[in-house]
Amino acid sequence: MTDTRTLALIDELLALPAETTWVEFKENNSDAEMIGKRISALSNSARLVDKHFAYMLWGIRDADHQAIGTYFEPSSQKQNNQPLEMWLSQHLQPAIAFNFSEVDYRGSRLVLLEVPAANNSPVEFDRQAYIRIGSATPRLSDHPERLKALWTKLQPYTWESALAAQFLSSDDVLSRLDYTVYFELTGQPLPDNRAGIFDKLRADHLIQEDVGGRWNVTNLGAILFAKRLADFSPSLARKAVRFVAYDGLSRADTVTHRQDGQKGYATGFTGLIDHIDGLMPRNEFIGKAFREERPLYPAIAIRELVANALIHQDMTITGAGPLVEMFSDRIEITNPGQPLVQPERFLDFPPRSRNEALAALMRRMRLCEEQGTGIDKVIVAVELHQLPPPDFRKEGDAVRVVLYAPRRFADMTPQERVRACYQHAALKYLSGEKLTNSTLRERLGIEPQNAAQASSVIRQAIEAKLIRVADPSAPRSGYVPFWA
């Protein structure tokens, strides 16, 4: 039995005034090379007009676009002694998940071919890319203006704009997305009618119109505002944030707390940060009149580093999501994906994100700092608390940040002292100042009478080529990072 969405889709395709660059009708023409060229052309054309899919529909009379049925049977057709679909797959580059389906449409047997829009590069058939212009299917290379326009469309295509769920009723959309959180965090009044709600969600690319009055939820909408990520695809559910706490220094120690995220990032962010804060060890601080307990780690550092892990992860890596681990002496925050900037340059390079829409909306909702200031604030907070310097590092196909519990200068490793010196120099330079022996002593908690210890750290940082003298003609002018 043909599903409701497919019937609604065909209704809308047949209601088009004519064939478009992303829709083509046939009666019985089943030539394999023709189909291969059309898949290439339709896929490339769909991306040009911002469609997620293009379609070929067999069983349609060309003169008046009436459904008359077809004899074409893709499941039984062969080409060069191979099943048609396998043969087409071998001749298309890059591989795309096209799909044939037989449809009983009001008593007529039709065949629908659904072709995904090109994602990363133009789709080629036998090493040649095609495009639709009117009813013609010329080579894309013969139309350089369209080739240029296609590459322009392909460059910003991101995971965020793909679909997490299709053909949902308006009730289903509102039951799966926590739209009240969206309005609260974006500072917009909640509309008093459903049309107003959907207009706002659509404007921020959280949902899209589907066929038959139904709706699609984008990956952006699901990953941020899902009430339960499991209501969407398993791959999306695995992007939930995991939190694990251990009672010792290693992963071999007993797990004391584990929380596997269920909600979207925006919906669950405050709860996650509060959960971490509630489990965080405390230090006793004696003020002028009272004793009080303060968290072991600065709250802004935890908040910003978790937000960065969400924003900068590689969403295309399946089966892995952000991970926060708490040990007795440190917190480690890991996100999947190679860094787009070398870790030692996180502090000064303009931020680059794979997920620009996600990052922009999270900043708009004030779930993280303004663009380019987050890591600065982490280092500032760490220095104010005189913690060991955070360690930003690449591990396999992931980025890991380690935030350490308080430790005296005497207990820091030589590598940590040098890293603290470099980060301090970078922070000073970005604020228009320079690192000196005095500022480094204050940063590391070194007493004035032990200035030689700070001098030793500076010398080691220079030898590691992480800092340099600001003005070689004036050795007492202070120090700047190597990239300054």
C-alpha positions, -999 to 999 in steps of 0.1 A, spaced: 0 0 0 14 34 -10 21 57 20 2 89 25 32 112 20 41 97 -14 5 102 -26 6 138 -14 39 143 -30 27 131 -64 -4 153 -61 19 183 -57 43 173 -85 14 168 -109 -1 201 -99 31 220 -111 23 240 -142 51 222 -161 83 202 -157 108 220 -136 146 217 -133 140 193 -104 110 173 -117 108 152 -149 80 130 -162 82 99 -184 58 73 -197 79 42 -203 114 53 -213 137 31 -193 170 36 -210 197 32 -183 221 58 -197 192 83 -199 183 76 -163 220 80 -151 223 114 -169 190 125 -154 200 116 -119 231 137 -123 212 166 -137 183 165 -113 206 162 -83 227 192 -93 196 212 -103 179 205 -70 208 220 -51 207 251 -73 171 258 -64 175 248 -27 155 216 -29 164 186 -7 153 162 -34 145 160 -72 121 135 -88 115 115 -119 80 100 -123 71 73 -148 36 66 -160 27 103 -168 15 113 -203 37 140 -216 10 160 -234 -12 167 -204 7 152 -174 -21 127 -167 -13 95 -148 -18 66 -173 5 40 -158 39 25 -169 54 -8 -178 88 2 -164 100 -21 -136 133 -9 -122 136 -39 -98 137 -64 -126 155 -44 -153 192 -52 -160 220 -33 -177 251 -52 -188 239 -82 -168 237 -62 -136 206 -50 -117 198 -15 -129 202 1 -95 236 -15 -89 248 -4 -124 236 31 -118 254 33 -84 287 22 -100 284 49 -127 275 78 -103 301 98 -84 299 107 -56 276 80 -44 241 92 -37 211 74 -21 186 76 -50 155 54 -45 130 38 -69 95 30 -56 64 16 -73 32 36 -65 -5 27 -69 -18 62 -77 -55 62 -81 -55 29 -99 -25 37 -121 9 20 -115 36 47 -114 73 46 -106 88 73 -86 126 80 -85 137 102 -56 171 118 -60 189 136 -32 203 171 -40 241 173 -44 258 179 -11 296 183 -13 304 183 -51 285 181 -84 271 146 -91 286 130 -122 275 101 -144 304 84 -161 327 112 -150 305 139 -165 282 162 -146 249 173 -161 224 200 -154 187 207 -163 179 237 -185 142 237 -194 136 202 -208 172 197 -219 200 179 -201 233 194 -212 267 189 -197 273 211 -167 308 221 -180 292 237 -211 275 262 -188 302 277 -166 278 303 -150 257 274 -137 287 255 -126 299 285 -106 265 290 -91 263 254 -81 297 255 -63 285 286 -45 255 267 -33 275 236 -23 300 255 -1 277 266 27 256 233 26 258 219 61 246 192 83 223 216 101 200 221 70 195 183 65 162 168 77 158 150 110 122 141 104 97 144 75 60 146 69 50 154 105 17 169 114 17 202 132 8 184 164 38 160 160 61 190 155 49 207 187 51 174 206 87 167 196 102 202 198 102 223 230 91 255 212 84 273 245 121 271 253 129 285 218 108 316 224 121 321 260 158 318 250 155 340 219 136 367 239 105 366 217 69 367 229 51 334 225 25 339 197 -11 332 206 -18 311 176 -2 281 159 5 299 126 26 325 144 46 298 162 54 279 130 63 312 111 90 319 138 103 283 138 105 283 100 123 317 99 151 303 121 153 271 98 142 248 126 114 234 104 104 234 68 72 229 49 67 194 34 40 182 11 3 178 20 3 205 46 29 185 67 62 197 81 99 186 82 122 192 112 157 201 104 188 187 122 192 222 136 158 222 151 161 187 165 196 190 180 187 222 197 151 218 208 142 181 209 123 171 239 137 136 234 165 132 208 155 95 206 123 107 189 145 114 158 171 92 142 195 70 162 225 89 147 210 121 161 203 105 195 240 96 197 249 133 195 235 138 230 259 150 256 272 123 280 284 131 315 305 106 336 320 112 370 347 89 385 358 86 421 395 87 412 421 98 387 414 74 358 386 57 338 395 25 356 381 39 388 345 35 399 319 55 380 299 75 406 275 93 383 265 89 347 240 109 327 232 103 290 216 134 276 180 130 263 172 166 253 183 190 226 213 212 234 193 244 241 166 225 259 190 207 282 220 230 285 211 248 317 202 214 333 235 199 323 256 228 336 236 227 369 242 190 371 279 194 367 280 222 392 261 202 418 287 174 416 317 197 415 340 196 446 341 228 467 369 247 483 363 266 515 369 304 511 372 327 542 358 361 535 358 392 557 330 379 578 319 345 567 333 312 555 318 301 522 323 272 497 332 280 461 333 256 432 367 240 424 365 253 388 352 287 376 316 283 363 322 304 332 350 281 322 329 250 324 300 267 306 321 280 278 340 249 272 309 227 271 293 251 247 324 251 225 323 213 224 287 214 212 293 241 186 326 229 171 320 191 169 320 173 135 283 163 132 292 140 103 311 116 126 285 90 135 282 72 168 300 99 188 289 130 206 303 155 232 316 139 264 322 155 298 342 135 323 349 145 359 379 130 378 391 138 413 418 162 399 404 174 366 375 178 341 379 166 305 356 178 278 358 160 244 341 166 211 344 145 179 362 161 149 396 174 139 401 210 150 398 236 123 425 257 141 456 243 158 449 240 195 478 263 205 461 291 184 426 287 199 432 319 219 441 343 191 427 329 158 392 340 147 369 311 155 359 287 127 329 265 131 316 236 110 281 245 124 276 282 118 238 282 122 241 262 154 268 285 167 249 317 157 217 306 174 234 295 206 251 328 208 219 346 202 203 327 230 233 336 252 242 300 258 278 309 251 299 340 247 301 363 218 321 351 188 358 350 195 357 358 232 350 324 248 385 310 252 397 343 264 372 342 292 382 307 301 419 316 304 410 348 323 389 328 348 416 301 352 443 328 359 420 345 385 416 312 403 453 305 398 446 271 384 470 251 363 467 261 326 440 242 306 453 218 281 438 220 246 448 190 225 440 169 195 435 132 202 428 110 172 396 124 155 386 145 185 395 176 204 399 174 242 402 202 267 414 194 302 407 217 331 428 210 362 419 214 399 440 239 420 477 230 423 506 250 437 534 261 414 557 236 431 534 208 421 530 218 384 549 199 358 575 218 337 552 214 307 523 230 326 545 259 338 556 266 302 520 263 289 508 287 316 535 312 305 525 309 268 488 314 276 495 343 299 517 360 272 489 355 246 463 369 270 484 399 278 492 406 241 455 404 232 447 430 259 475 454 247 500 445 274 531 423 277 542 394 299 568 404 325 585 385 353 562 404 377 529 395 359 540 358 355 548 356 393 513 369 400 498 344 376 516 314 391 515 325 427 553 329 430 566 351 459 586 382 449 617 368 465 615 338 442 616 358 410 643 335 396 616 307 393 596 329 370 627 338 350 634 301 346 599 294 332 602 323 308 636 310 296 620 275 290 591 291 271 615 310 249 635 277 242 602 260 233 596 288 208 563 297 224 572 333 234 598 358 224 612 391 236 589 419 225 618 442 215 652 426 211 669 460 214 652 464 249 653 431 267 633 444 296 604 454 273 585 422 282 575 391 262 549 383 235 536 350 220 556 336 191 528 346 166 527 382 177 
